[in-house]
Amino acid sequence: MAGARDYDLTTGSIGSHFRTLAVPAALGMLFTTLYNVVDVYFAGQIGTQAQAGLAIGFQAFFVLIAVAFGLSSAMSALVGNARGAKDSRSARRLAAQGLAFAFVATVVLMLFALWFGPRAIALISEAGAYRDAATGYFYWLIAALPGFMLAFSANGILQAHGDSVTLQRGQMAAFVANIFLNPLFIYGIPGVLGGIGFNGIALATVLSQTGVMLWILRAVMRLEIMQGVALRHIRLEWATVKEITAQMLPTTTAMMVMFVSGFVVQYALKGFGQEAIAAYGIALRIEQILLLPVLGMTGALLPIAAQNFGAGDHARVREAVWFCWKLGFLMTALAAPILWFGGRFAMALFTDDAGVIPIGQSYLRVDGFLFPLYMMLFSTNSFLQALKKPVYTLWISLYRQGFGVAFFIWLLIGVFGLDVWGVWLGIACAVTSGWVIALWIAHKIAREKIGGLARTS
């Protein structure tokens, strides 16, 4: 249908497909990150307690939308495999059922959030102003769950068709809206609209992300496979639910483990004061900005590998993986020096608190050495999902972010008595050992499914 983006990734240049998917995806994530940077900036205008509350409240919220990340990956892999096999009927069924599944999951999660949020926040914070700020912020964000859940699952369908531009444009618009909505809701308009303070940041998120959801759903409904979709297609069928769940659950659980890992880090940091928690929240935003090209590229690997695996072209799957790795090492080599030498300057853009800046700088120095390993881990996850083996991404995550982070932080702080550096080095030990395990698993699955990763040409 006119206006819908639908690319066949089983033919043509692999490099061209990466460019088509990765550049818009990276730009979309750039504006997503800049969106979060705007939130951090305005929280900083309120104070360090607000920044700490933002970091904790947002962490609790992201545990919930791990389901959305899983659905996005599931839709991209399943619909992508069907597209590669030229099976439009299966693609239509999976897409319609996936959206219905997302709607039901959203209702369940909103109810669960009312119980989960305050308890999770209390676990990783001390009683006081910044805990109160985090709790209030979280309650407002519950209303944003439909926007995130339905947008992510719908975007997985678009990714399966090679479309990463629609999300990019939606996030660009949300970023611009956020610049105006944040101060509007925080401070209000004298004599016209009363401001609601820190919670205005959350209200801006609710409105802007709901707009993104509507934009992406519109694009999905214009796809050729969605023409003729009726009510009977969105009535959940047990066989399809099992298929979606089997692909979604490992990724969702792995994402939950990742976010719980964030709680572990913040639990360890609370012993060093609210400055440490605020520093970690700011440093993560800086890290995300520099990781954007890598995230865009490794995310593009999933639909490319999924379509070609569905088409039975294993040589192109291998070619895509190696292209991703080569370009990824170049990207991380350019980013690492910025973290090593520009950390203090970057932190100072978001806070003038003399207690926060050096703590964040120390994290970024360690992070620079981990960038190539993150690239390999992200690409391995995309590769395993494309081959419909997402359960292995769960085992990697359970070790690295479940056991590894907690164990190494405990060892370095609890046993060896290190200060905040023990948290950063504990993260580094978990990432490094997890990278070794991920490479071994990728090699094993590649031999079973596509004859190995070694290039035969």
C-alpha positions in Angstrom: 0.0 0.0 0.0 1.3 3.4 -0.8 3.4 5.0 1.9 4.2 1.7 3.7 7.8 0.7 3.9 8.5 -2.9 3.1 12.0 -4.1 2.1 13.2 -7.5 1.0 16.4 -8.1 2.9 17.2 -11.4 1.2 18.6 -9.8 -1.9 21.0 -6.9 -2.5 24.0 -5.6 -0.7 24.3 -6.5 3.0 26.1 -3.2 3.7 23.2 -1.3 2.0 20.6 -3.0 4.2 22.6 -2.2 7.3 22.7 1.4 6.2 19.0 1.5 5.4 18.0 0.0 8.8 20.8 1.1 11.2 21.0 4.8 10.4 17.3 5.6 11.0 17.4 3.3 14.0 20.4 5.0 15.5 18.8 8.4 14.8 15.6 7.2 16.5 17.5 6.1 19.5 19.5 9.3 19.5 16.3 11.3 19.9 15.0 8.8 22.5 18.2 9.4 24.5 18.1 13.1 23.9 14.5 12.9 25.1 15.8 11.4 28.4 18.6 14.0 28.5 15.9 16.7 28.5 14.3 15.0 31.5 17.6 14.8 33.3 18.3 18.5 32.5 15.0 19.8 33.9 15.3 17.5 36.9 18.7 19.1 37.5 17.1 22.5 37.4 15.0 21.3 40.4 17.9 19.8 42.3 20.1 16.7 42.9 17.2 15.1 44.9 15.0 15.3 41.8 17.8 13.8 39.6 18.2 10.9 42.0 14.4 10.4 42.1 14.3 10.4 38.3 17.0 7.8 38.1 15.3 5.4 40.6 11.7 6.0 39.4 12.7 5.4 35.7 14.6 2.2 36.7 11.6 0.8 38.4 9.4 1.7 35.3 11.8 0.1 32.9 11.5 -3.2 34.7 7.9 -3.3 33.6 8.4 -2.5 30.0 10.9 -5.3 29.6 7.8 -7.1 28.3 7.7 -4.5 25.5 11.3 -5.1 24.5 10.6 -8.8 24.4 7.5 -8.3 22.2 9.4 -6.1 19.9 12.1 -8.7 19.4 9.6 -11.5 19.0 7.6 -9.6 16.3 10.8 -8.7 14.5 12.1 -12.3 14.5 8.8 -14.2 13.9 7.3 -11.8 11.3 10.8 -11.5 9.7 11.1 -15.2 9.3 7.7 -15.4 7.7 8.5 -12.5 5.4 11.8 -14.2 4.4 9.8 -17.4 3.6 7.3 -15.3 1.6 4.5 -16.5 3.8 2.2 -13.4 4.0 -0.6 -15.3 5.7 1.6 -16.3 8.6 3.0 -12.8 8.8 -0.5 -11.3 9.0 -1.6 -13.8 11.7 1.5 -13.2 13.8 1.3 -9.4 13.5 -2.4 -9.2 14.5 -2.0 -11.6 17.3 1.1 -9.8 18.6 -0.8 -6.5 18.9 -3.7 -8.2 20.7 -1.2 -9.9 23.0 0.4 -6.5 23.7 -2.9 -4.9 24.7 -3.7 -7.7 27.2 -0.2 -7.5 28.6 -0.5 -3.8 29.1 -3.7 -4.1 31.2 -2.0 -6.7 33.4 1.2 -4.7 33.8 -0.7 -1.5 34.8 -2.4 -3.3 37.7 0.9 -5.0 38.7 2.7 -1.6 38.7 0.5 -0.3 41.5 1.9 -2.9 43.8 5.4 -3.3 42.4 6.5 0.4 42.1 6.7 1.7 45.6 8.2 -1.6 47.0 10.9 -1.6 44.4 11.8 2.0 45.0 11.9 1.6 48.7 14.4 -1.3 48.3 17.0 0.9 46.6 16.6 4.2 48.3 16.7 5.8 51.7 13.6 7.4 53.2 13.4 11.1 52.4 12.8 13.6 49.6 14.4 11.7 46.7 12.4 8.5 47.5 9.2 10.5 47.6 10.1 12.1 44.3 10.8 8.7 42.7 7.5 7.2 43.9 5.4 10.1 42.7 7.1 10.1 39.3 6.6 6.3 39.0 2.8 6.5 39.6 2.5 9.1 36.9 4.5 6.9 34.5 2.0 4.0 34.8 -0.2 6.0 32.4 2.6 5.8 29.8 2.7 2.0 29.8 0.1 1.7 26.9 2.2 4.0 24.8 5.4 2.1 25.3 3.9 -1.4 25.1 1.9 -1.0 21.9 4.6 1.2 20.2 7.3 -1.4 20.9 5.3 -4.4 19.7 4.1 -2.5 16.6 7.7 -1.4 15.8 8.9 -5.0 15.8 6.4 -5.6 13.0 7.8 -2.6 11.1 11.4 -3.8 11.7 10.6 -7.2 10.2 9.7 -5.3 7.0 12.9 -3.3 7.1 11.3 -0.1 8.3 13.2 1.7 11.0 12.3 5.2 9.7 8.9 5.4 11.2 10.1 5.1 14.8 12.9 7.6 14.1 10.4 10.2 13.0 8.1 9.5 15.9 10.9 9.9 18.4 12.1 13.1 16.8 8.7 14.6 17.2 8.5 13.3 20.8 11.9 14.9 21.6 10.8 18.3 20.3 7.5 18.0 22.1 9.3 17.1 25.4 11.4 20.3 25.2 8.2 22.3 25.5 6.1 20.0 27.6 8.6 19.6 30.4 8.8 23.3 31.4 5.1 23.8 30.7 4.0 21.1 33.1 6.8 21.7 35.7 6.3 25.5 36.0 3.0 26.1 34.3 1.9 29.4 32.8 1.4 32.2 35.4 -2.3 33.1 35.6 -3.3 30.4 33.0 -2.0 26.9 34.0 -0.6 25.8 37.3 2.7 23.8 37.3 2.9 20.4 39.0 6.7 20.5 39.7 8.8 17.4 39.3 5.9 15.2 38.3 5.4 17.4 35.2 8.3 15.4 33.7 6.3 12.2 33.9 3.1 13.9 32.5 5.1 15.1 29.5 6.3 11.5 28.9 2.7 10.2 29.1 1.5 12.5 26.4 4.5 12.4 24.0 4.8 8.6 24.1 1.1 8.1 23.5 1.6 10.2 20.4 4.4 7.9 19.3 2.3 4.9 19.8 -0.5 6.3 17.5 2.0 7.2 14.8 3.6 3.7 14.7 0.2 1.9 14.8 -0.9 4.0 11.8 2.2 2.8 9.9 1.6 -0.8 10.8 -2.0 -0.7 9.6 -0.8 0.6 6.2 1.4 -2.5 5.6 0.2 -4.9 2.9 0.0 -7.8 5.3 -2.5 -5.9 7.5 -5.0 -5.3 4.7 -8.1 -7.2 5.3 -7.4 -7.8 9.0 -10.7 -8.4 10.8 -11.8 -9.0 14.4 -11.3 -12.7 14.1 -7.6 -12.2 13.4 -7.0 -10.4 16.7 -8.9 -12.9 18.8 -6.1 -14.6 20.7 -5.4 -18.2 19.6 -3.6 -20.5 22.0 -1.2 -21.9 19.4 -0.1 -18.4 18.3 0.1 -17.1 21.9 2.5 -20.0 22.7 4.6 -19.2 19.6 4.8 -15.5 20.5 5.5 -16.2 24.2 8.2 -18.7 23.4 10.1 -16.1 21.4 9.3 -13.2 23.7 9.8 -14.7 27.2 13.6 -15.2 27.1 14.2 -11.7 25.8 11.8 -10.2 28.3 13.3 -12.1 31.2 16.8 -11.1 30.0 15.7 -7.5 29.9 14.1 -7.8 33.4 17.4 -9.3 34.7 19.2 -6.3 33.1 17.0 -3.8 34.9 17.1 -5.7 38.2 20.9 -5.5 37.7 20.4 -1.8 37.7 18.6 -2.1 41.0 21.6 -4.1 42.4 24.0 -1.3 41.3 21.8 1.4 42.8 21.4 -0.6 46.0 25.2 -0.8 46.3 25.5 3.0 45.5 23.0 4.1 48.1 25.6 3.5 50.7 27.7 6.2 49.1 24.9 8.8 49.1 22.4 10.4 46.7 25.4 12.0 44.8 26.5 8.5 43.7 23.0 7.6 42.6 22.6 10.9 40.7 26.0 10.5 39.1 25.2 7.0 37.9 21.9 8.2 36.3 23.6 11.0 34.4 26.6 8.8 33.3 24.2 6.2 31.9 22.6 8.9 29.7 26.0 9.9 28.4 26.9 6.2 27.8 23.6 5.7 25.9 24.4 8.6 23.5 27.7 7.2 22.5 26.3 3.6 22.2 23.6 4.8 19.8 25.5 3.9 16.5 26.3 0.5 17.9 22.7 -0.1 19.1 21.4 0.9 15.7 23.8 -1.4 13.9 23.4 -4.4 16.1 19.6 -3.9 16.1 19.6 -4.0 12.3 21.3 -7.4 12.4 18.1 -9.0 13.7 15.7 -8.4 10.8 18.5 -8.9 8.2 19.5 -12.2 9.7 15.9 -13.2 10.4 14.7 -12.7 6.8 17.8 -14.5 5.4 17.5 -17.4 7.9 13.8 -17.7 6.9 14.8 -17.8 3.3 17.4 -20.5 4.0 20.4 -18.4 2.9 22.9 -19.2 5.6 25.8 -17.6 3.8 24.1 -14.2 3.9 23.4 -14.7 7.7 27.1 -15.2 8.2 28.0 -12.3 6.0 25.7 -10.0 8.0 27.2 -11.1 11.4 30.8 -10.4 10.2 29.8 -7.1 8.6 28.2 -6.1 11.9 31.3 -7.0 14.0 33.8 -5.2 11.7 31.9 -2.0 11.7 31.2 -2.3 15.4 34.8 -2.4 16.3 35.4 0.7 14.3 32.6 2.5 16.1 33.7 1.6 19.6 37.3 2.5 18.8 36.1 6.0 18.1 33.8 6.3 21.1 36.1 5.0 23.8 38.5 8.0 23.9 35.6 10.3 24.4 34.7 8.5 27.6 38.2 8.3 28.8 39.1 12.0 28.3 35.8 13.8 28.1 33.9 12.4 31.0 34.2 15.4 33.3 33.1 17.8 30.6 30.1 15.6 29.7 29.0 15.3 33.4 29.3 19.1 33.9 26.7 19.6 31.1 24.1 18.1 33.4 25.1 19.1 36.9 27.3 21.6 38.7 27.3 19.5 41.9 31.0 19.0 42.8 30.2 15.8 44.6 28.4 14.2 41.6 30.8 15.1 38.7 33.9 13.0 39.7 31.8 10.0 40.6 30.2 9.9 37.1 33.6 10.6 35.5 35.1 7.5 37.2 32.2 5.3 35.8 32.8 6.6 32.3 36.5 5.9 32.4 35.8 2.2 33.1 33.0 2.2 30.6 35.3 3.1 27.8 37.1 -0.2 28.0 33.8 -2.1 27.9 32.3 -0.6 24.7 33.7 -3.3 22.3 32.4 -6.0 24.6 28.9 -4.4 24.7 28.9 -4.4 20.9 29.7 -8.1 20.7 27.0 -8.9 23.3 24.3 -6.9 21.6 25.1 -8.4 18.2 25.1 -11.9 19.7 21.7 -11.3 21.1 20.4 -10.2 17.7 21.9 -13.2 16.0 20.4 -15.7 18.5 17.0 -14.1 18.2 17.1 -14.2 14.4 17.8 -17.9 14.6 14.8 -18.3 16.9 17.1 -19.3 19.8 16.3 -16.5 22.2 16.5 -18.7 25.3 20.3 -18.5 25.1 20.1 -14.7 25.5 18.4 -15.3 28.8 21.1 -17.6 30.1 23.8 -15.1 29.1 21.9 -12.3 30.8 21.2 -14.4 33.9 24.9 -14.9 34.4 26.2 -11.5 33.4 23.5 -9.2 34.9 21.9 -11.6 37.4 24.8 -13.4 39.1 27.9 -11.6 37.8 27.1 -8.0 38.7 25.9 -8.9 42.2 28.8 -11.3 42.9 31.6 -9.1 41.7 30.3 -6.0 43.4 29.9 -7.9 46.6 33.4 -9.3 46.2 35.1 -6.0 45.5 33.1 -3.9 48.1 32.2 -6.4 50.8 35.4 -8.5 50.8 38.1 -6.1 49.4 36.6 -3.0 50.9 36.7 -0.8 47.7 34.6 2.4 47.5 32.5 3.3 44.5 35.2 2.0 42.2 34.2 -1.4 43.4 30.8 -1.0 41.8 32.3 0.1 38.5 35.0 -2.7 38.4 32.3 -5.2 39.5 30.3 -4.3 36.4 33.4 -4.6 34.2 34.2 -8.1 35.5 30.6 -9.3 34.9 30.6 -7.8 31.3 33.9 -9.4 30.4 33.1 -12.9 31.7 29.6 -12.7 30.1 31.2 -11.8 26.8 33.3 -14.9 26.8 30.2 -17.1 27.5 28.2 -15.3 24.8 30.9 -16.0 22.1 31.0 -19.7 23.0 27.2 -20.0 22.8 27.1 -18.1 19.5 29.7 -20.4 18.0 27.8 -23.5 19.2 24.4 -22.4 17.8 25.9 -21.2 14.6 27.4 -24.7 13.9 24.0 -26.3 14.6 21.8 -23.9 12.6 23.9 -22.4 9.7 27.0 -24.5 9.5 29.2 -22.2 11.7 30.2 -18.6 11.6 33.4 -19.1 9.7 33.2 -17.5 6.2 33.6 -20.1 3.5 34.0 -17.7 0.6 
